[in-house]
């Protein structure tokens, strides 16, 4: 078996193991937190440091295109003024594999002091981030997929699966239809395919 196939099998095993441990009640609590905030006129933001920051950008875009307007919050810039985009009562989805990243701790502390509500996404249920959130979604892996077991690979996939699941739950709670979806995603082959079906 080639190294690439070994890697692919390993990360698939890690993600499959993560799926077996998913606590659906936590997802419902996270969705309810967001729905309640939206009903009160508040917003959703997504943040992370390093590679999880890139995940945050994608997740904010995915949520926005499926009925939950969301905004990317730069995890470092937040403590240099960008925390001003987050109002009291807003929900912040914060992503960190370790849940102990110093820069993110400062950001989350600032946001909580300003009245925001935190959905933590971490690979460690006992981490600072998980314990700081109103709800914590576990995205744990044991192996990243290489000999160093340091560069984030499998953990990124796990975070994506968890947050895609949350986006799906919110989409279904809101009963988003193809006609609504295409309003937010009219371009490309995807938008064209929906218009042709309707």
C-alpha positions in Angstrom: 0.0 0.0 0.0 1.4 3.4 -0.9 2.0 6.1 1.7 -0.9 8.2 0.3 -3.3 5.3 0.6 -2.1 4.6 4.2 -2.7 8.3 5.0 -6.1 8.3 3.4 -7.2 5.1 5.3 -5.8 6.5 8.6 -7.7 9.8 8.4 -10.9 8.0 7.3 -10.6 5.8 10.3 -10.0 8.8 12.6 -13.1 10.6 11.2 -15.2 7.4 11.4 -14.2 7.0 15.1 -15.1 10.6 15.7 -18.5 10.1 14.2 -19.2 7.2 16.6 -18.6 9.6 19.5 -20.8 12.5 18.3 -23.2 13.7 21.0 -26.3 14.8 19.1 -27.7 16.6 22.2 -24.8 19.0 22.0 -25.5 19.8 18.4 -29.1 20.5 19.3 -28.0 22.8 22.1 -25.7 24.6 19.7 -28.4 25.0 17.1 -30.9 26.3 19.7 -28.3 28.8 20.9 -27.9 30.2 17.4 -31.7 30.1 16.6 -32.4 31.9 19.9 -29.8 34.6 19.2 -31.1 35.1 15.7 -34.6 35.5 17.0 -33.3 38.3 19.2 -31.6 40.1 16.3 -28.1 38.8 17.1 -25.6 37.4 14.7 -23.2 34.4 14.3 -19.4 34.7 14.0 -16.8 32.0 13.4 -13.2 32.2 14.5 -9.9 30.2 14.9 -6.2 30.7 14.9 -3.9 29.2 12.2 -5.4 26.4 10.2 -8.7 26.4 12.1 -8.9 30.0 11.0 -9.2 28.8 7.4 -11.9 26.3 8.5 -13.7 29.3 10.2 -13.8 31.2 6.9 -15.3 28.2 5.0 -17.8 27.5 7.8 -19.0 31.1 7.9 -19.5 30.9 4.1 -21.3 27.6 4.3 -23.6 28.8 7.1 -24.4 32.0 5.2 -25.3 30.1 2.0 -27.6 27.7 3.9 -29.8 30.2 5.8 -27.7 31.2 8.8 -25.9 34.5 8.1 -22.4 34.2 9.6 -19.3 36.4 9.7 -15.6 35.4 9.8 -13.8 36.9 12.8 -10.0 37.0 12.6 -8.9 35.4 15.8 -5.8 37.6 16.1 -7.3 40.8 14.9 -10.1 40.4 17.4 -8.0 41.7 20.3 -6.8 44.6 18.2 -10.3 46.1 17.6 -12.1 43.6 15.4 -14.0 42.3 18.5 -16.1 45.4 17.9 -18.0 43.4 15.2 -19.4 41.2 17.9 -22.2 42.6 19.9 -23.5 41.4 23.3 -25.7 38.3 22.7 -24.0 37.4 19.5 -22.8 33.7 19.1 -19.2 33.0 18.3 -18.2 29.5 17.0 -14.5 29.1 18.1 -12.4 26.4 16.6 -9.1 25.0 18.2 -7.8 21.4 18.1 -6.0 21.8 21.4 -8.4 24.3 22.9 -5.4 25.8 24.7 -4.1 28.2 22.0 -2.9 31.4 23.9 -4.0 33.8 21.2 -7.5 32.3 21.1 -7.8 32.4 24.9 -7.3 36.2 24.8 -9.8 36.5 22.0 -12.5 34.4 23.7 -11.9 36.1 27.1 -12.4 39.5 25.3 -15.6 38.3 23.6 -17.1 36.8 26.7 -16.4 40.0 28.6 -18.3 41.8 25.9 -21.3 39.5 26.3 -20.9 37.0 23.5 -21.9 33.4 23.7 -19.4 30.7 22.7 -19.8 27.4 20.8 -16.5 25.7 21.3 -15.2 23.2 18.8 -12.1 21.4 20.2 -10.4 18.0 20.1 -10.2 18.0 23.9 -13.3 18.0 26.0 -11.3 19.1 29.0 -9.6 22.0 27.3 -9.8 25.6 28.4 -11.9 26.4 25.3 -14.4 23.6 25.8 -14.9 24.6 29.4 -15.3 28.3 28.4 -18.1 27.6 25.9 -21.9 27.5 26.5 -21.7 24.3 24.6 -18.7 22.3 23.4 -18.6 20.1 20.2 -15.9 17.5 20.2 -13.7 17.1 17.1 -11.1 14.6 18.5 -8.5 12.6 16.6 -5.6 10.6 17.9 -3.5 10.6 14.7 -3.1 13.5 12.3 -1.8 11.2 9.5 2.0 11.5 9.4 5.1 10.4 11.4 5.3 13.7 13.4 1.6 13.6 14.3 1.7 17.4 14.5 0.6 19.2 11.3 -3.2 19.4 11.4 -4.7 17.0 8.8 -7.2 14.6 10.3 -8.1 17.1 13.0 -9.1 19.6 10.3 -11.3 17.0 8.6 -12.9 16.3 12.0 -13.7 20.0 12.6 -15.2 20.2 9.2 -17.4 17.2 9.7 -18.6 18.6 13.0 -19.4 22.0 11.7 -20.9 20.8 8.5 -23.2 18.7 10.7 -24.2 21.8 12.7 -24.9 23.7 9.4 -27.1 20.8 8.2 -29.1 20.8 11.5 -29.7 24.6 11.2 -30.7 24.3 7.6 -33.2 21.6 8.4 -34.6 23.6 11.4 -35.2 26.5 9.1 -36.7 24.3 6.3 -34.4 25.9 3.6 -35.7 25.1 0.1 -33.8 25.1 -3.2 -35.6 28.3 -4.1 -34.3 30.0 -1.0 -30.8 28.5 -1.4 -30.4 29.7 -5.0 -31.0 33.3 -3.8 -27.7 33.1 -1.8 -25.9 30.9 -4.4 -27.1 32.0 -7.9 -23.7 31.6 -9.5 -21.7 28.7 -10.9 -22.9 25.2 -12.0 -24.6 24.7 -8.6 -26.9 27.8 -9.0 -27.5 26.9 -12.6 -28.6 23.3 -11.8 -31.1 24.6 -9.2 -32.6 27.2 -11.6 -33.0 24.5 -14.3 -34.8 22.2 -11.9 -37.3 24.8 -11.0 
